[in-house]
Amino acid sequence: MRRLFPVTDETAAPAPGGGSGGGAGREWSLEELAAAYAYPEPGPGGPAPWLRANMVSTLDGAAQHEGRSQPISSATDMRIFGTLRALADVVVVGAETVRKEGYRPARAREDFAAMREAAGQQPAPAIAVVTAGLDLDFSLPLFTSPLVPTLILTGASAAPDRVAAAERAGARVVTAGDGIGVDPARAVRVLADLGHTRLLTEGGPRLLGQIVAAGVLDELCLTVAPMLTAGEAQRIAGGPAVTVPHRLGLVSMLEEDGFLFTRYGRTGPAY
């Protein structure tokens, strides 16, 4: 893998004959990936919530193929996926993605154990499922046997029987909206109040669209897969359009085998 941006004297240019200079062809260590994707350092006032999204898209804008993201991913994309999880306090995901992708609890990874302990984090990130109707299979391991109890983010009007079913399975139900749905800005505040300030969302597109519309996304880690799928697959974010497009700044870009691993962040108060 090689770094394309920011440009440094270590940025490798393709060598004659198709090879790469500067060690561009070697696999980055997990420590190097963790440093490349580190969360911002806490300010003078202490840790503040920082919400990043991790998504993958084909060249023609498809976020999925046949309903799943795995077919447009790669081995390096999955290593970055695992690294981003290992850096996070909590992974926020929509109920539809839980159902389609067969979500399981996040696992503790020995490679990151010392780093997480030094940062005061639990052995693995919690999974926080955003759902209005709690239409979930609470017999799944995500709810019955996580290393860290799974959170359910829902509205104040959620059906009491579904809330009770979630709690019987071992999940912690947290109110993050006044009606039947979840307010993304309130969800960020609620998670921060629970001590989760390093936030990661893996979508899906509907949830990410709501987060974008609410103006609470701080960072987007987007893998661009060198693939074309056509069809009618969703983009990485769906739902109503924002009034004025939100501008992000390029933080970094890595490349391997034609896959681009980009990182964009807020550019300022005009976001």
PyMOL commands that set and color helices and strands:
alter all, ss='L'
color gray80, all
select helices_A, chain A and resi 16-18+30-36+70-72+75-87+95-101+110-118+141-144+160-168+184-193+205-214
alter helices_A, ss='H'
color red, helices_A
select strands_A, chain A and resi 2-5+50-58+90-94+126-130+151-154+172-175+198-201+219-225+248-256+259-266
alter strands_A, ss='S'
color yellow, strands_A
deselect
rebuild
show_as cartoon
